[in-house]
Amino acid sequence: MLPQIKNILYATDLSENARYAYSYAASLAQQYGARITILHVIEKLTAETFLQIHGYVGEEKWKKLQEEKQADFVSRIKGRLNSFCDDISTEVDACSFQVDKIIVKEGIAADEILNQAELNGADAIVMGTKGFGMFKEALMGGTARRVVRRSTIPVMVVRLPEKS
């Protein structure tokens, strides 16, 4: 039996590489009639940094800053989705695939990606990667490597093509 892809988790760090990887998530969604859940993970502050900021601004202001930051990320993601759909309008009649949810979480990226894939019943994960140092051709970025190693579902890791 052929695998069914009905729910794709697309993980983004809002980089150019992640934007490029989104084209693969959209293509898969278009081909399979799948829905896309978009996830952006904000790395947690260290305990020391959190205490310093929290102590300086207070509880109420801290909560407001957190809400504003999450709203800003969701707004940026929606803007990029609109831009993407405009860019591909010459290739496809419309963005017929459906973005199911946009999730912004705070935590360790690999852990949150795997957790959200399970919670959302994802059939596949799509994410970008960056190489490190002189071995960039051979190595994936740390988050992508951890997700691939620990995932129980297929993971598509997309590298930004080299400029010619």
Buried (B, 14 or more C-beta within 10 A) or exposed (E): EEEEBEBBBBBBBEEEBBBBBBBBBBBBBBEBEBBBBBBBBBEEEEEEEEEEEBEEEEEEEBEEEEEEEBEEBBEBBEEBBEEBBEEBEEEEEEBEBEBBEBBBBEBBBBBBBBBBBEEBEBBBBBBBBBBEEEEEEEBBBEBBBBBBEEBEBEBBBBBBEEEE
